[in-house]
Amino acid sequence: MQIYLVGGAVRDSLLNIPVVDHDWVVVGATPAELL
């Protein structure tokens, strides 16, 4: 399973702005693993 931080959180991190919102993409997980 691979988990990636995406979206505005990545942008904010690159701009040295405090990250207050986390969006994740999970690749290679089964539905049971997500519970």
mmCIF entry with sequence, helices, sheets and N, C-alpha, C, O atoms, coordinates in Angstrom:
data_MODEL
# 
_entry.id   MODEL 
# 
_entity.id                         1 
_entity.type                       polymer 
_entity.pdbx_number_of_molecules   1 
# 
_entity_poly.entity_id                      1 
_entity_poly.type                           'polypeptide(L)' 
_entity_poly.nstd_linkage                   no 
_entity_poly.nstd_monomer                   no 
_entity_poly.pdbx_seq_one_letter_code       MQIYLVGGAVRDSLLNIPVVDHDWVVVGATPAELL 
_entity_poly.pdbx_seq_one_letter_code_can   MQIYLVGGAVRDSLLNIPVVDHDWVVVGATPAELL 
_entity_poly.pdbx_strand_id                 A 
# 
loop_
_entity_poly_seq.entity_id 
_entity_poly_seq.num 
_entity_poly_seq.mon_id 
_entity_poly_seq.hetero 
1 1  MET n 
1 2  GLN n 
1 3  ILE n 
1 4  TYR n 
1 5  LEU n 
1 6  VAL n 
1 7  GLY n 
1 8  GLY n 
1 9  ALA n 
1 10 VAL n 
1 11 ARG n 
1 12 ASP n 
1 13 SER n 
1 14 LEU n 
1 15 LEU n 
1 16 ASN n 
1 17 ILE n 
1 18 PRO n 
1 19 VAL n 
1 20 VAL n 
1 21 ASP n 
1 22 HIS n 
1 23 ASP n 
1 24 TRP n 
1 25 VAL n 
1 26 VAL n 
1 27 VAL n 
1 28 GLY n 
1 29 ALA n 
1 30 THR n 
1 31 PRO n 
1 32 ALA n 
1 33 GLU n 
1 34 LEU n 
1 35 LEU n 
# 
_struct_asym.id          A 
_struct_asym.entity_id   1 
# 
loop_
_struct_conf.conf_type_id 
_struct_conf.id 
_struct_conf.pdbx_PDB_helix_id 
_struct_conf.beg_label_comp_id 
_struct_conf.beg_label_asym_id 
_struct_conf.beg_label_seq_id 
_struct_conf.pdbx_beg_PDB_ins_code 
_struct_conf.end_label_comp_id 
_struct_conf.end_label_asym_id 
_struct_conf.end_label_seq_id 
_struct_conf.pdbx_end_PDB_ins_code 
_struct_conf.beg_auth_comp_id 
_struct_conf.beg_auth_asym_id 
_struct_conf.beg_auth_seq_id 
_struct_conf.end_auth_comp_id 
_struct_conf.end_auth_asym_id 
_struct_conf.end_auth_seq_id 
_struct_conf.pdbx_PDB_helix_class 
_struct_conf.details 
_struct_conf.pdbx_PDB_helix_length 
HELX_P HELX_P1 AA1 GLY A 8  ? LEU A 14 ? GLY A 8  LEU A 14 1 ? 7 
HELX_P HELX_P2 AA2 PRO A 31 ? LEU A 34 ? PRO A 31 LEU A 34 1 ? 4 
# 
_struct_conf_type.id          HELX_P 
_struct_conf_type.criteria    ? 
_struct_conf_type.reference   ? 
# 
_struct_sheet.id               AA1 
_struct_sheet.type             ? 
_struct_sheet.number_strands   2 
_struct_sheet.details          ? 
# 
_struct_sheet_order.sheet_id     AA1 
_struct_sheet_order.range_id_1   1 
_struct_sheet_order.range_id_2   2 
_struct_sheet_order.offset       ? 
_struct_sheet_order.sense        anti-parallel 
# 
loop_
_struct_sheet_range.sheet_id 
_struct_sheet_range.id 
_struct_sheet_range.beg_label_comp_id 
_struct_sheet_range.beg_label_asym_id 
_struct_sheet_range.beg_label_seq_id 
_struct_sheet_range.pdbx_beg_PDB_ins_code 
_struct_sheet_range.end_label_comp_id 
_struct_sheet_range.end_label_asym_id 
_struct_sheet_range.end_label_seq_id 
_struct_sheet_range.pdbx_end_PDB_ins_code 
_struct_sheet_range.beg_auth_comp_id 
_struct_sheet_range.beg_auth_asym_id 
_struct_sheet_range.beg_auth_seq_id 
_struct_sheet_range.end_auth_comp_id 
_struct_sheet_range.end_auth_asym_id 
_struct_sheet_range.end_auth_seq_id 
AA1 1 GLN A 2  ? VAL A 6  ? GLN A 2  VAL A 6  
AA1 2 ASP A 23 ? VAL A 27 ? ASP A 23 VAL A 27 
# 
loop_
_atom_site.group_PDB 
_atom_site.id 
_atom_site.type_symbol 
_atom_site.label_atom_id 
_atom_site.label_alt_id 
_atom_site.label_comp_id 
_atom_site.label_asym_id 
_atom_site.label_entity_id 
_atom_site.label_seq_id 
_atom_site.pdbx_PDB_ins_code 
_atom_site.Cartn_x 
_atom_site.Cartn_y 
_atom_site.Cartn_z 
_atom_site.occupancy 
_atom_site.B_iso_or_equiv 
_atom_site.pdbx_formal_charge 
_atom_site.auth_seq_id 
_atom_site.auth_comp_id 
_atom_site.auth_asym_id 
_atom_site.auth_atom_id 
_atom_site.pdbx_PDB_model_num 
ATOM 1   N N  . MET A 1 1  ? 0.843   -1.169 0.000  1.00 0.00 ? 1  MET A N  1 
ATOM 2   C CA . MET A 1 1  ? 0.000   0.000  0.000  1.00 0.00 ? 1  MET A CA 1 
ATOM 3   C C  . MET A 1 1  ? 0.894   1.241  0.000  1.00 0.00 ? 1  MET A C  1 
ATOM 4   O O  . MET A 1 1  ? 1.876   1.312  0.739  1.00 0.00 ? 1  MET A O  1 
ATOM 5   N N  . GLN A 1 2  ? 0.545   2.201  -0.826 1.00 0.00 ? 2  GLN A N  1 
ATOM 6   C CA . GLN A 1 2  ? 1.279   3.465  -0.886 1.00 0.00 ? 2  GLN A CA 1 
ATOM 7   C C  . GLN A 1 2  ? 0.303   4.595  -0.577 1.00 0.00 ? 2  GLN A C  1 
ATOM 8   O O  . GLN A 1 2  ? -0.825  4.613  -1.071 1.00 0.00 ? 2  GLN A O  1 
ATOM 9   N N  . ILE A 1 3  ? 0.753   5.538  0.250  1.00 0.00 ? 3  ILE A N  1 
ATOM 10  C CA . ILE A 1 3  ? -0.091  6.656  0.653  1.00 0.00 ? 3  ILE A CA 1 
ATOM 11  C C  . ILE A 1 3  ? 0.632   7.948  0.290  1.00 0.00 ? 3  ILE A C  1 
ATOM 12  O O  . ILE A 1 3  ? 1.794   8.146  0.644  1.00 0.00 ? 3  ILE A O  1 
ATOM 13  N N  . TYR A 1 4  ? -0.080  8.828  -0.427 1.00 0.00 ? 4  TYR A N  1 
ATOM 14  C CA . TYR A 1 4  ? 0.502   10.081 -0.889 1.00 0.00 ? 4  TYR A CA 1 
ATOM 15  C C  . TYR A 1 4  ? -0.306  11.265 -0.372 1.00 0.00 ? 4  TYR A C  1 
ATOM 16  O O  . TYR A 1 4  ? -1.537  11.251 -0.407 1.00 0.00 ? 4  TYR A O  1 
ATOM 17  N N  . LEU A 1 5  ? 0.385   12.275 0.099  1.00 0.00 ? 5  LEU A N  1 
ATOM 18  C CA . LEU A 1 5  ? -0.236  13.544 0.442  1.00 0.00 ? 5  LEU A CA 1 
ATOM 19  C C  . LEU A 1 5  ? -0.359  14.345 -0.843 1.00 0.00 ? 5  LEU A C  1 
ATOM 20  O O  . LEU A 1 5  ? 0.622   14.495 -1.572 1.00 0.00 ? 5  LEU A O  1 
ATOM 21  N N  . VAL A 1 6  ? -1.548  14.863 -1.132 1.00 0.00 ? 6  VAL A N  1 
ATOM 22  C CA . VAL A 1 6  ? -1.792  15.546 -2.404 1.00 0.00 ? 6  VAL A CA 1 
ATOM 23  C C  . VAL A 1 6  ? -2.541  16.856 -2.169 1.00 0.00 ? 6  VAL A C  1 
ATOM 24  O O  . VAL A 1 6  ? -2.930  17.179 -1.047 1.00 0.00 ? 6  VAL A O  1 
ATOM 25  N N  . GLY A 1 7  ? -2.729  17.591 -3.249 1.00 0.00 ? 7  GLY A N  1 
ATOM 26  C CA . GLY A 1 7  ? -3.584  18.780 -3.220 1.00 0.00 ? 7  GLY A CA 1 
ATOM 27  C C  . GLY A 1 7  ? -2.933  19.980 -2.555 1.00 0.00 ? 7  GLY A C  1 
ATOM 28  O O  . GLY A 1 7  ? -1.722  20.186 -2.628 1.00 0.00 ? 7  GLY A O  1 
ATOM 29  N N  . GLY A 1 8  ? -3.785  20.764 -1.901 1.00 0.00 ? 8  GLY A N  1 
ATOM 30  C CA . GLY A 1 8  ? -3.344  22.011 -1.290 1.00 0.00 ? 8  GLY A CA 1 
ATOM 31  C C  . GLY A 1 8  ? -2.292  21.822 -0.213 1.00 0.00 ? 8  GLY A C  1 
ATOM 32  O O  . GLY A 1 8  ? -1.487  22.722 0.026  1.00 0.00 ? 8  GLY A O  1 
ATOM 33  N N  . ALA A 1 9  ? -2.284  20.683 0.434  1.00 0.00 ? 9  ALA A N  1 
ATOM 34  C CA . ALA A 1 9  ? -1.279  20.433 1.470  1.00 0.00 ? 9  ALA A CA 1 
ATOM 35  C C  . ALA A 1 9  ? 0.126   20.425 0.879  1.00 0.00 ? 9  ALA A C  1 
ATOM 36  O O  . ALA A 1 9  ? 1.067   20.919 1.500  1.00 0.00 ? 9  ALA A O  1 
ATOM 37  N N  . VAL A 1 10 ? 0.267   19.868 -0.310 1.00 0.00 ? 10 VAL A N  1 
ATOM 38  C CA . VAL A 1 10 ? 1.577   19.844 -0.976 1.00 0.00 ? 10 VAL A CA 1 
ATOM 39  C C  . VAL A 1 10 ? 1.973   21.264 -1.362 1.00 0.00 ? 10 VAL A C  1 
ATOM 40  O O  . VAL A 1 10 ? 3.112   21.680 -1.147 1.00 0.00 ? 10 VAL A O  1 
ATOM 41  N N  . ARG A 1 11 ? 1.031   22.000 -1.931 1.00 0.00 ? 11 ARG A N  1 
ATOM 42  C CA . ARG A 1 11 ? 1.299   23.392 -2.312 1.00 0.00 ? 11 ARG A CA 1 
ATOM 43  C C  . ARG A 1 11 ? 1.720   24.206 -1.099 1.00 0.00 ? 11 ARG A C  1 
ATOM 44  O O  . ARG A 1 11 ? 2.729   24.911 -1.137 1.00 0.00 ? 11 ARG A O  1 
ATOM 45  N N  . ASP A 1 12 ? 0.945   24.109 -0.018 1.00 0.00 ? 12 ASP A N  1 
ATOM 46  C CA . ASP A 1 12 ? 1.253   24.885 1.177  1.00 0.00 ? 12 ASP A CA 1 
ATOM 47  C C  . ASP A 1 12 ? 2.616   24.513 1.738  1.00 0.00 ? 12 ASP A C  1 
ATOM 48  O O  . ASP A 1 12 ? 3.373   25.385 2.166  1.00 0.00 ? 12 ASP A O  1 
ATOM 49  N N  . SER A 1 13 ? 2.931   23.230 1.738  1.00 0.00 ? 13 SER A N  1 
ATOM 50  C CA . SER A 1 13 ? 4.226   22.782 2.235  1.00 0.00 ? 13 SER A CA 1 
ATOM 51  C C  . SER A 1 13 ? 5.369   23.366 1.408  1.00 0.00 ? 13 SER A C  1 
ATOM 52  O O  . SER A 1 13 ? 6.379   23.808 1.955  1.00 0.00 ? 13 SER A O  1 
ATOM 53  N N  . LEU A 1 14 ? 5.202   23.363 0.089  1.00 0.00 ? 14 LEU A N  1 
ATOM 54  C CA . LEU A 1 14 ? 6.239   23.913 -0.791 1.00 0.00 ? 14 LEU A CA 1 
ATOM 55  C C  . LEU A 1 14 ? 6.407   25.417 -0.614 1.00 0.00 ? 14 LEU A C  1 
ATOM 56  O O  . LEU A 1 14 ? 7.497   25.952 -0.816 1.00 0.00 ? 14 LEU A O  1 
ATOM 57  N N  . LEU A 1 15 ? 5.332   26.098 -0.237 1.00 0.00 ? 15 LEU A N  1 
ATOM 58  C CA . LEU A 1 15 ? 5.373   27.549 -0.036 1.00 0.00 ? 15 LEU A CA 1 
ATOM 59  C C  . LEU A 1 15 ? 5.651   27.924 1.419  1.00 0.00 ? 15 LEU A C  1 
ATOM 60  O O  . LEU A 1 15 ? 5.561   29.095 1.788  1.00 0.00 ? 15 LEU A O  1 
ATOM 61  N N  . ASN A 1 16 ? 5.988   26.929 2.245  1.00 0.00 ? 16 ASN A N  1 
ATOM 62  C CA . ASN A 1 16 ? 6.260   27.143 3.670  1.00 0.00 ? 16 ASN A CA 1 
ATOM 63  C C  . ASN A 1 16 ? 5.090   27.793 4.392  1.00 0.00 ? 16 ASN A C  1 
ATOM 64  O O  . ASN A 1 16 ? 5.280   28.631 5.274  1.00 0.00 ? 16 ASN A O  1 
ATOM 65  N N  . ILE A 1 17 ? 3.874   27.400 4.011  1.00 0.00 ? 17 ILE A N  1 
ATOM 66  C CA . ILE A 1 17 ? 2.655   27.842 4.676  1.00 0.00 ? 17 ILE A CA 1 
ATOM 67  C C  . ILE A 1 17 ? 2.201   26.689 5.568  1.00 0.00 ? 17 ILE A C  1 
ATOM 68  O O  . ILE A 1 17 ? 2.267   25.532 5.153  1.00 0.00 ? 17 ILE A O  1 
ATOM 69  N N  . PRO A 1 18 ? 1.742   26.981 6.784  1.00 0.00 ? 18 PRO A N  1 
ATOM 70  C CA . PRO A 1 18 ? 1.274   25.883 7.647  1.00 0.00 ? 18 PRO A CA 1 
ATOM 71  C C  . PRO A 1 18 ? 0.190   25.045 6.957  1.00 0.00 ? 18 PRO A C  1 
ATOM 72  O O  . PRO A 1 18 ? -0.761  25.582 6.390  1.00 0.00 ? 18 PRO A O  1 
ATOM 73  N N  . VAL A 1 19 ? 0.352   23.742 7.017  1.00 0.00 ? 19 VAL A N  1 
ATOM 74  C CA . VAL A 1 19 ? -0.608  22.821 6.400  1.00 0.00 ? 19 VAL A CA 1 
ATOM 75  C C  . VAL A 1 19 ? -1.716  22.547 7.410  1.00 0.00 ? 19 VAL A C  1 
ATOM 76  O O  . VAL A 1 19 ? -1.464  22.016 8.492  1.00 0.00 ? 19 VAL A O  1 
ATOM 77  N N  . VAL A 1 20 ? -2.946  22.916 7.048  1.00 0.00 ? 20 VAL A N  1 
ATOM 78  C CA . VAL A 1 20 ? -4.078  22.705 7.950  1.00 0.00 ? 20 VAL A CA 1 
ATOM 79  C C  . VAL A 1 20 ? -5.093  21.719 7.375  1.00 0.00 ? 20 VAL A C  1 
ATOM 80  O O  . VAL A 1 20 ? -6.019  21.303 8.071  1.00 0.00 ? 20 VAL A O  1 
ATOM 81  N N  . ASP A 1 21 ? -4.923  21.350 6.123  1.00 0.00 ? 21 ASP A N  1 
ATOM 82  C CA . ASP A 1 21 ? -5.844  20.426 5.467  1.00 0.00 ? 21 ASP A CA 1 
ATOM 83  C C  . ASP A 1 21 ? -5.025  19.331 4.808  1.00 0.00 ? 21 ASP A C  1 
ATOM 84  O O  . ASP A 1 21 ? -4.073  19.622 4.084  1.00 0.00 ? 21 ASP A O  1 
ATOM 85  N N  . HIS A 1 22 ? -5.382  18.078 5.047  1.00 0.00 ? 22 HIS A N  1 
ATOM 86  C CA . HIS A 1 22 ? -4.647  16.953 4.480  1.00 0.00 ? 22 HIS A CA 1 
ATOM 87  C C  . HIS A 1 22 ? -5.545  16.162 3.542  1.00 0.00 ? 22 HIS A C  1 
ATOM 88  O O  . HIS A 1 22 ? -6.620  15.709 3.936  1.00 0.00 ? 22 HIS A O  1 
ATOM 89  N N  . ASP A 1 23 ? -5.105  15.999 2.309  1.00 0.00 ? 23 ASP A N  1 
ATOM 90  C CA . ASP A 1 23 ? -5.798  15.173 1.322  1.00 0.00 ? 23 ASP A CA 1 
ATOM 91  C C  . ASP A 1 23 ? -4.865  14.021 0.968  1.00 0.00 ? 23 ASP A C  1 
ATOM 92  O O  . ASP A 1 23 ? -3.680  14.230 0.707  1.00 0.00 ? 23 ASP A O  1 
ATOM 93  N N  . TRP A 1 24 ? -5.403  12.807 0.962  1.00 0.00 ? 24 TRP A N  1 
ATOM 94  C CA . TRP A 1 24 ? -4.587  11.616 0.749  1.00 0.00 ? 24 TRP A CA 1 
ATOM 95  C C  . TRP A 1 24 ? -5.079  10.828 -0.453 1.00 0.00 ? 24 TRP A C  1 
ATOM 96  O O  . TRP A 1 24 ? -6.277  10.770 -0.727 1.00 0.00 ? 24 TRP A O  1 
ATOM 97  N N  . VAL A 1 25 ? -4.141  10.225 -1.164 1.00 0.00 ? 25 VAL A N  1 
ATOM 98  C CA . VAL A 1 25 ? -4.445  9.231  -2.189 1.00 0.00 ? 25 VAL A CA 1 
ATOM 99  C C  . VAL A 1 25 ? -3.798  7.935  -1.725 1.00 0.00 ? 25 VAL A C  1 
ATOM 100 O O  . VAL A 1 25 ? -2.611  7.906  -1.400 1.00 0.00 ? 25 VAL A O  1 
ATOM 101 N N  . VAL A 1 26 ? -4.583  6.865  -1.696 1.00 0.00 ? 26 VAL A N  1 
ATOM 102 C CA . VAL A 1 26 ? -4.091  5.556  -1.275 1.00 0.00 ? 26 VAL A CA 1 
ATOM 103 C C  . VAL A 1 26 ? -4.127  4.635  -2.481 1.00 0.00 ? 26 VAL A C  1 
ATOM 104 O O  . VAL A 1 26 ? -5.168  4.477  -3.119 1.00 0.00 ? 26 VAL A O  1 
ATOM 105 N N  . VAL A 1 27 ? -2.980  4.022  -2.797 1.00 0.00 ? 27 VAL A N  1 
ATOM 106 C CA . VAL A 1 27 ? -2.851  3.152  -3.965 1.00 0.00 ? 27 VAL A CA 1 
ATOM 107 C C  . VAL A 1 27 ? -2.487  1.750  -3.491 1.00 0.00 ? 27 VAL A C  1 
ATOM 108 O O  . VAL A 1 27 ? -1.612  1.575  -2.642 1.00 0.00 ? 27 VAL A O  1 
ATOM 109 N N  . GLY A 1 28 ? -3.163  0.766  -4.044 1.00 0.00 ? 28 GLY A N  1 
ATOM 110 C CA . GLY A 1 28 ? -2.807  -0.621 -3.778 1.00 0.00 ? 28 GLY A CA 1 
ATOM 111 C C  . GLY A 1 28 ? -3.388  -1.200 -2.503 1.00 0.00 ? 28 GLY A C  1 
ATOM 112 O O  . GLY A 1 28 ? -2.883  -2.202 -1.998 1.00 0.00 ? 28 GLY A O  1 
ATOM 113 N N  . ALA A 1 29 ? -4.436  -0.594 -1.972 1.00 0.00 ? 29 ALA A N  1 
ATOM 114 C CA . ALA A 1 29 ? -5.064  -1.113 -0.756 1.00 0.00 ? 29 ALA A CA 1 
ATOM 115 C C  . ALA A 1 29 ? -6.394  -1.761 -1.098 1.00 0.00 ? 29 ALA A C  1 
ATOM 116 O O  . ALA A 1 29 ? -7.083  -1.348 -2.031 1.00 0.00 ? 29 ALA A O  1 
ATOM 117 N N  . THR A 1 30 ? -6.737  -2.767 -0.338 1.00 0.00 ? 30 THR A N  1 
ATOM 118 C CA . THR A 1 30 ? -8.055  -3.380 -0.485 1.00 0.00 ? 30 THR A CA 1 
ATOM 119 C C  . THR A 1 30 ? -9.049  -2.590 0.370  1.00 0.00 ? 30 THR A C  1 
ATOM 120 O O  . THR A 1 30 ? -8.645  -1.867 1.281  1.00 0.00 ? 30 THR A O  1 
ATOM 121 N N  . PRO A 1 31 ? -10.334 -2.724 0.082  1.00 0.00 ? 31 PRO A N  1 
ATOM 122 C CA . PRO A 1 31 ? -11.328 -2.042 0.927  1.00 0.00 ? 31 PRO A CA 1 
ATOM 123 C C  . PRO A 1 31 ? -11.192 -2.415 2.407  1.00 0.00 ? 31 PRO A C  1 
ATOM 124 O O  . PRO A 1 31 ? -11.373 -1.562 3.275  1.00 0.00 ? 31 PRO A O  1 
ATOM 125 N N  . ALA A 1 32 ? -10.881 -3.655 2.695  1.00 0.00 ? 32 ALA A N  1 
ATOM 126 C CA . ALA A 1 32 ? -10.730 -4.084 4.088  1.00 0.00 ? 32 ALA A CA 1 
ATOM 127 C C  . ALA A 1 32 ? -9.565  -3.373 4.776  1.00 0.00 ? 32 ALA A C  1 
ATOM 128 O O  . ALA A 1 32 ? -9.643  -3.067 5.965  1.00 0.00 ? 32 ALA A O  1 
ATOM 129 N N  . GLU A 1 33 ? -8.493  -3.108 4.042  1.00 0.00 ? 33 GLU A N  1 
ATOM 130 C CA . GLU A 1 33 ? -7.338  -2.423 4.627  1.00 0.00 ? 33 GLU A CA 1 
ATOM 131 C C  . GLU A 1 33 ? -7.650  -0.970 4.958  1.00 0.00 ? 33 GLU A C  1 
ATOM 132 O O  . GLU A 1 33 ? -6.992  -0.377 5.814  1.00 0.00 ? 33 GLU A O  1 
ATOM 133 N N  . LEU A 1 34 ? -8.631  -0.397 4.300  1.00 0.00 ? 34 LEU A N  1 
ATOM 134 C CA . LEU A 1 34 ? -8.975  0.998  4.544  1.00 0.00 ? 34 LEU A CA 1 
ATOM 135 C C  . LEU A 1 34 ? -9.867  1.182  5.763  1.00 0.00 ? 34 LEU A C  1 
ATOM 136 O O  . LEU A 1 34 ? -10.064 2.306  6.225  1.00 0.00 ? 34 LEU A O  1 
ATOM 137 N N  . LEU A 1 35 ? -10.403 0.100  6.280  1.00 0.00 ? 35 LEU A N  1 
ATOM 138 C CA . LEU A 1 35 ? -11.286 0.195  7.452  1.00 0.00 ? 35 LEU A CA 1 
ATOM 139 C C  . LEU A 1 35 ? -10.523 0.143  8.744  1.00 0.00 ? 35 LEU A C  1 
ATOM 140 O O  . LEU A 1 35 ? -11.121 0.212  9.818  1.00 0.00 ? 35 LEU A O  1 
# 
